[in-house]
Amino acid sequence: MSMRNNRINLTAENERARQARAFSEELRSARRELLSYQNELQSHWNATEMIHINNAINDLANRLAIEANSLGSIGDDIIAVAQEVRRAEELADARAALASAEAALNHARVGFASAQGVLNAAPDSAAAVAAVQAARTTLSNAESARNNADAQVRALS
């Protein structure tokens, strides 16, 4: 029950996180392939330059691992932040609903007091009695709406 049109799209953010994790897995796969290739080279090539090639491959493999871990972490962060934003949006909506309910309650109190004043001035008036009864119902409904809105804010806080 959003009061705002521009809410975070959790489905889209979950997809972004999935993509980040998929890229992370692709980097891990590339790292495994690189290390496999390194093993093949080592088993078939015994030259002094293999020290430099191994160092270069190890450096690249380490960078791939770091980037893969970063992407995995980014995916987790995307979901955590999106959920936090959603909770903040829901809390803002609930607070706006509470403010609206409090305004309606204050308006109902004024209406009830006004109806009571009319009834006090004309205690035998059936219309005044009906107005007070209607105002009492409106006031009761407004109090319930306010209490429900307040409970929602407390639940989200």
Backbone as JSON, one array per atom type, in Angstrom:
{
  "sequence": "MSMRNNRINLTAENERARQARAFSEELRSARRELLSYQNELQSHWNATEMIHINNAINDLANRLAIEANSLGSIGDDIIAVAQEVRRAEELADARAALASAEAALNHARVGFASAQGVLNAAPDSAAAVAAVQAARTTLSNAESARNNADAQVRALS",
  "N": [[0.85, -1.18, 0.0], [1.52, 1.45, -1.08], [2.34, 4.87, -0.74], [3.79, 6.29, -2.38], [5.02, 6.68, -5.69], [7.51, 5.99, -6.76], [9.05, 3.5, -5.9], [11.58, 1.29, -4.65], [12.59, -1.32, -6.77], [12.49, -4.44, -5.96], [12.67, -6.85, -7.34], [14.12, -6.17, -9.65], [16.5, -5.37, -8.43], [17.28, -7.74, -7.19], [17.81, -9.19, -9.47], [20.0, -7.76, -10.47], [21.82, -8.36, -8.45], [21.99, -11.12, -8.79], [23.18, -11.16, -11.32], [25.67, -10.01, -10.71], [26.7, -11.99, -9.05], [26.77, -14.07, -10.89], [28.7, -13.1, -12.7], [30.81, -13.12, -10.95], [31.11, -15.85, -10.54], [31.84, -16.55, -13.15], [34.36, -15.34, -13.28], [35.67, -16.88, -11.36], [35.6, -19.33, -12.62], [37.15, -18.73, -14.87], [39.56, -18.34, -13.58], [40.06, -20.92, -12.58], [40.41, -22.27, -15.01], [42.66, -20.93, -15.97], [44.57, -21.68, -14.05], [44.58, -24.39, -14.51], [45.6, -24.43, -17.1], [48.09, -23.42, -16.49], [49.15, -25.58, -15.05], [49.28, -27.46, -17.11], [51.18, -26.21, -18.77], [53.42, -26.29, -17.06], [53.85, -28.99, -16.86], [54.69, -29.65, -19.39], [56.7, -27.97, -20.2], [59.82, -27.17, -19.47], [61.59, -24.77, -18.67], [63.73, -21.97, -17.95], [62.32, -19.58, -18.13], [59.83, -20.23, -17.24], [59.54, -19.64, -14.59], [58.99, -16.89, -14.56], [56.68, -16.88, -16.08], [55.0, -18.44, -14.49], [54.87, -16.78, -12.23], [53.55, -14.57, -13.33], [51.12, -15.77, -14.1], [50.21, -16.62, -11.6], [49.9, -14.13, -10.33], [47.86, -13.02, -11.9], [45.85, -14.93, -11.44], [45.43, -14.51, -8.72], [44.44, -11.87, -8.78], [42.09, -12.31, -10.21], [40.71, -13.89, -8.36], [40.39, -12.07, -6.26], [38.78, -10.11, -7.49], [36.55, -11.68, -8.13], [35.63, -12.34, -5.58], [34.99, -9.77, -4.71], [32.92, -9.09, -6.48], [31.01, -11.01, -5.72], [30.53, -10.17, -3.12], [29.5, -7.64, -3.67], [27.1, -8.35, -4.87], [25.75, -9.43, -2.64], [25.63, -7.1, -1.1], [24.01, -5.47, -2.7], [21.49, -6.67, -2.45], [21.1, -6.47, 0.35], [21.1, -3.67, 0.75], [18.97, -2.91, -0.91], [16.83, -4.14, 0.41], [16.95, -2.75, 2.81], [16.37, -0.16, 1.92], [13.75, -0.62, 1.02], [12.48, -1.21, 3.47], [12.79, 1.28, 4.7], [11.23, 2.83, 2.97], [8.72, 1.69, 3.44], [8.41, 2.33, 6.12], [8.35, 5.13, 5.95], [6.01, 5.43, 4.46], [4.19, 4.36, 6.32], [4.47, 6.2, 8.4], [3.47, 8.49, 7.14], [0.84, 7.65, 6.73], [0.08, 7.47, 9.39], [0.24, 10.17, 10.17], [-1.78, 11.21, 8.57], [-3.97, 9.78, 9.6], [-3.97, 10.77, 12.2], [-4.63, 13.44, 11.71], [-7.19, 13.06, 10.65], [-8.41, 12.01, 12.92], [-8.25, 14.2, 14.68], [-9.91, 15.95, 13.27], [-12.31, 14.52, 13.46], [-12.7, 14.66, 16.21], [-13.21, 17.38, 16.53], [-15.58, 17.54, 15.05], [-17.21, 15.86, 16.61], [-17.25, 17.29, 19.01], [-18.54, 19.57, 18.13], [-21.05, 18.51, 17.4], [-21.87, 17.66, 19.9], [-22.1, 20.12, 21.15], [-24.28, 21.19, 19.73], [-26.24, 19.37, 20.53], [-26.28, 19.89, 23.26], [-27.33, 22.43, 23.21], [-29.81, 21.95, 22.14], [-31.36, 19.72, 23.54], [-33.57, 18.07, 23.1], [-33.68, 17.51, 20.45], [-34.01, 15.34, 17.81], [-32.46, 15.23, 15.55], [-30.08, 16.33, 16.46], [-29.31, 14.41, 18.31], [-28.92, 12.23, 16.58], [-26.85, 13.28, 15.07], [-24.81, 13.42, 16.98], [-24.51, 10.7, 17.54], [-23.64, 9.77, 15.03], [-21.28, 11.25, 14.82], [-19.91, 10.17, 16.99], [-19.49, 7.55, 16.08], [-17.9, 8.08, 13.83], [-15.72, 9.22, 15.15], [-14.86, 7.02, 16.68], [-14.14, 5.24, 14.64], [-12.07, 6.73, 13.49], [-10.26, 6.79, 15.62], [-9.62, 4.07, 15.75], [-8.4, 3.72, 13.24], [-6.21, 5.41, 13.55], [-4.89, 4.15, 15.69], [-4.26, 1.7, 14.48], [-2.54, 2.61, 12.45], [-0.51, 3.67, 14.02], [0.4, 1.35, 15.28], [1.44, 0.04, 13.06], [3.58, 1.74, 12.37], [5.15, 1.41, 14.69], [5.73, -1.3, 14.45], [7.37, -1.32, 12.22], [9.49, 0.22, 12.96]],
  "CA": [[0.0, 0.0, 0.0], [2.48, 2.54, -1.21], [1.85, 6.23, -0.92], [4.71, 6.91, -3.33], [5.08, 5.96, -6.95], [8.88, 5.58, -7.09], [9.58, 2.6, -4.88], [12.66, 0.44, -5.14], [12.11, -2.54, -7.41], [13.3, -5.53, -5.4], [12.91, -7.84, -8.38], [15.24, -5.69, -10.47], [17.74, -5.38, -7.62], [17.68, -9.14, -7.05], [18.4, -9.57, -10.76], [21.36, -7.17, -10.5], [22.66, -9.15, -7.55], [22.22, -12.4, -9.46], [24.17, -10.93, -12.38], [26.99, -9.81, -10.08], [27.16, -13.31, -8.61], [27.1, -14.84, -12.1], [29.99, -12.61, -13.16], [31.78, -13.61, -9.98], [31.36, -17.27, -10.86], [32.59, -16.59, -14.41], [35.75, -15.04, -12.96], [36.23, -18.05, -10.68], [35.79, -20.34, -13.66], [38.32, -18.31, -15.67], [40.73, -18.58, -12.73], [40.32, -22.36, -12.58], [40.94, -22.6, -16.33], [44.01, -20.39, -16.03], [45.44, -22.53, -13.23], [44.69, -25.66, -15.23], [46.53, -24.16, -18.2], [49.41, -23.3, -15.86], [49.61, -26.95, -14.76], [49.65, -28.06, -18.4], [52.47, -25.63, -19.18], [54.49, -26.78, -16.19], [54.14, -30.4, -17.12], [55.25, -29.84, -20.73], [57.71, -26.97, -20.55], [60.79, -27.0, -18.4], [62.55, -23.75, -19.07], [63.93, -20.96, -16.9], [61.3, -18.53, -18.22], [58.61, -20.69, -16.58], [59.44, -18.92, -13.31], [58.31, -15.61, -14.84], [55.32, -17.2, -16.55], [54.25, -18.86, -13.29], [54.61, -15.59, -11.41], [52.52, -13.78, -14.01], [49.85, -16.49, -14.0], [49.78, -16.55, -10.19], [49.41, -12.77, -10.07], [46.56, -12.89, -12.57], [44.91, -15.78, -10.72], [45.11, -13.81, -7.47], [43.56, -10.73, -9.11], [40.77, -12.86, -10.56], [40.07, -14.32, -7.11], [39.99, -10.85, -5.53], [37.63, -9.5, -8.19], [35.41, -12.58, -7.98], [35.12, -12.14, -4.21], [34.38, -8.43, -4.67], [31.61, -9.16, -7.16], [30.1, -11.77, -4.85], [30.18, -9.28, -2.01], [28.64, -6.59, -4.22], [25.78, -8.96, -5.02], [25.14, -9.47, -1.3], [25.36, -5.72, -0.69], [22.87, -4.97, -3.47], [20.27, -7.18, -1.82], [20.96, -5.9, 1.69], [20.74, -2.26, 0.63], [17.62, -2.84, -1.48], [15.89, -4.48, 1.48], [16.96, -1.64, 3.76], [15.62, 0.93, 1.28], [12.34, -1.01, 1.04], [12.0, -1.01, 4.85], [12.69, 2.74, 4.91], [10.06, 3.3, 2.23], [7.53, 1.23, 4.14], [8.3, 3.13, 7.34], [7.92, 6.48, 5.55], [4.59, 5.31, 4.12], [3.44, 4.16, 7.56], [4.45, 7.48, 9.13], [2.54, 9.37, 6.42], [-0.5, 7.16, 7.05], [-0.18, 7.86, 10.77], [-0.04, 11.61, 10.19], [-3.11, 11.37, 7.98], [-4.95, 9.26, 10.57], [-4.05, 11.72, 13.32], [-5.38, 14.6, 11.22], [-8.59, 12.64, 10.58], [-8.88, 11.89, 14.29], [-8.47, 15.56, 15.19], [-11.11, 16.46, 12.59], [-13.45, 13.82, 14.05], [-12.9, 15.22, 17.56], [-13.87, 18.69, 16.35], [-16.95, 17.25, 14.64], [-17.93, 15.33, 17.76], [-17.47, 18.4, 19.95], [-19.57, 20.43, 17.53], [-22.34, 17.82, 17.53], [-22.2, 17.71, 21.33], [-22.56, 21.5, 21.42], [-25.64, 21.32, 19.19], [-27.12, 18.58, 21.39], [-26.42, 20.63, 24.53], [-28.21, 23.58, 22.96], [-31.16, 21.44, 21.82], [-31.32, 18.34, 24.03], [-34.73, 17.29, 22.65], [-33.63, 17.41, 18.99], [-33.65, 14.02, 17.29], [-31.37, 15.44, 14.6], [-28.86, 16.54, 17.24], [-28.94, 13.09, 18.86], [-28.39, 11.46, 15.45], [-25.55, 13.86, 14.7], [-23.83, 13.0, 18.0], [-24.25, 9.27, 17.32], [-22.82, 9.65, 13.81], [-19.95, 11.8, 15.15], [-19.27, 9.2, 17.87], [-19.04, 6.46, 15.21], [-16.77, 8.6, 13.06], [-14.6, 9.37, 16.09], [-14.39, 5.68, 17.01], [-13.44, 4.73, 13.45], [-10.82, 7.49, 13.35], [-9.35, 6.31, 16.67], [-9.14, 2.75, 15.33], [-7.46, 3.91, 12.13], [-4.99, 6.0, 14.11], [-4.21, 3.11, 16.47], [-3.69, 0.75, 13.52], [-1.4, 3.27, 11.79], [0.55, 3.77, 15.02], [0.94, 0.0, 15.45], [2.23, -0.23, 11.87], [4.84, 2.48, 12.51], [5.95, 0.78, 15.72], [6.21, -2.59, 13.94], [8.41, -1.08, 11.22], [10.59, 1.01, 13.54]],
  "C": [[0.89, 1.24, 0.0], [1.79, 3.87, -1.4], [2.73, 6.97, -1.93], [4.76, 6.05, -4.58], [6.46, 5.37, -7.23], [9.47, 4.74, -5.96], [10.7, 1.77, -5.49], [12.04, -0.85, -5.69], [12.99, -3.69, -6.94], [13.59, -6.61, -6.43], [14.09, -7.44, -9.25], [16.55, -5.73, -9.69], [18.21, -6.81, -7.38], [18.32, -9.65, -8.34], [19.82, -9.0, -10.89], [22.32, -7.98, -9.62], [22.98, -10.51, -8.16], [23.27, -12.26, -10.56], [25.57, -10.75, -11.81], [27.55, -11.15, -9.62], [27.54, -14.18, -9.81], [28.45, -14.4, -12.66], [31.11, -13.1, -12.23], [32.12, -15.06, -10.27], [32.12, -17.42, -12.17], [34.07, -16.29, -14.17], [36.42, -16.22, -12.25], [36.51, -19.16, -11.69], [37.01, -20.0, -14.52], [39.6, -18.57, -14.88], [41.09, -20.07, -12.72], [40.93, -22.8, -13.92], [42.38, -22.12, -16.47], [44.98, -21.26, -15.24], [45.62, -23.91, -13.87], [45.69, -25.53, -16.39], [47.96, -24.05, -17.66], [49.98, -24.7, -15.57], [50.04, -27.66, -16.04], [51.01, -27.53, -18.88], [53.62, -26.2, -18.36], [54.84, -28.23, -16.49], [54.8, -30.64, -18.48], [56.39, -28.88, -21.07], [58.62, -26.75, -19.36], [61.87, -26.04, -18.86], [62.64, -22.72, -17.94], [62.86, -19.87, -16.94], [59.97, -18.95, -17.57], [58.44, -20.02, -15.21], [58.66, -17.64, -13.51], [56.86, -15.84, -15.28], [54.45, -17.61, -15.36], [53.91, -17.67, -12.4], [53.49, -14.74, -12.02], [51.15, -14.45, -13.9], [49.32, -16.44, -12.56], [49.24, -15.17, -9.83], [48.02, -12.57, -10.68], [45.49, -13.71, -11.85], [44.49, -15.13, -9.4], [44.18, -12.63, -7.72], [42.16, -11.21, -9.47], [40.01, -13.29, -9.31], [39.56, -13.11, -6.32], [38.76, -10.22, -6.17], [36.39, -10.37, -8.07], [34.79, -12.42, -6.59], [34.43, -10.79, -4.08], [33.0, -8.44, -5.32], [30.59, -9.93, -6.33], [29.61, -10.92, -3.7], [29.25, -8.16, -2.48], [27.22, -7.12, -4.4], [25.04, -9.02, -3.7], [24.75, -8.07, -0.84], [24.14, -5.14, -1.42], [21.57, -5.41, -2.81], [20.06, -6.56, -0.46], [20.5, -4.45, 1.63], [19.33, -2.11, 0.08], [16.57, -3.15, -0.42], [15.82, -3.37, 2.52], [16.18, -0.45, 3.21], [14.13, 0.62, 1.31], [11.75, -0.79, 2.44], [11.84, 0.48, 5.16], [11.48, 3.31, 4.19], [8.77, 2.92, 2.95], [7.32, 2.03, 5.43], [7.82, 4.55, 7.01], [6.43, 6.47, 5.18], [3.73, 5.19, 5.38], [3.38, 5.46, 8.37], [3.51, 8.48, 8.46], [1.1, 8.96, 6.71], [-0.88, 7.53, 8.47], [-0.51, 9.34, 10.86], [-1.43, 11.89, 9.63], [-4.2, 10.9, 8.95], [-5.09, 10.19, 11.76], [-4.82, 12.97, 12.92], [-6.87, 14.27, 11.15], [-9.19, 12.51, 11.98], [-9.15, 13.26, 14.9], [-9.72, 16.19, 14.56], [-12.37, 15.81, 13.17], [-13.74, 14.33, 15.46], [-13.62, 16.56, 17.49], [-15.34, 18.47, 15.96], [-17.79, 16.72, 15.79], [-18.24, 16.44, 18.76], [-18.55, 19.34, 19.42], [-20.95, 19.81, 17.67], [-22.8, 17.82, 18.98], [-22.73, 19.11, 21.7], [-23.97, 21.72, 20.92], [-26.62, 20.57, 20.08], [-27.33, 19.28, 22.73], [-27.38, 21.81, 24.37], [-29.64, 23.13, 22.7], [-31.24, 19.98, 22.24], [-32.48, 17.47, 23.55], [-34.71, 17.07, 21.14], [-33.16, 16.02, 18.56], [-32.48, 14.15, 16.31], [-30.04, 15.62, 15.32], [-28.37, 15.22, 17.83], [-28.32, 12.23, 17.76], [-27.02, 11.97, 15.05], [-24.47, 13.44, 15.69], [-23.49, 11.52, 17.81], [-23.35, 9.06, 16.09], [-21.39, 10.14, 14.08], [-19.19, 10.84, 16.05], [-18.73, 8.02, 17.06], [-17.83, 6.88, 14.4], [-15.53, 8.72, 13.93], [-14.02, 8.0, 16.44], [-13.61, 5.07, 15.85], [-12.09, 5.43, 13.26], [-9.8, 7.06, 14.4], [-8.78, 4.95, 16.3], [-8.12, 2.87, 14.22], [-6.14, 4.48, 12.63], [-4.19, 4.96, 14.89], [-3.56, 2.07, 15.55], [-2.46, 1.34, 12.83], [-0.22, 3.36, 12.76], [1.21, 2.4, 15.24], [1.83, -0.37, 14.27], [3.59, 0.47, 11.95], [5.73, 1.81, 13.55], [6.52, -0.55, 15.23], [7.37, -2.41, 12.96], [9.63, -0.35, 11.78], [11.61, 0.12, 14.22]]
}
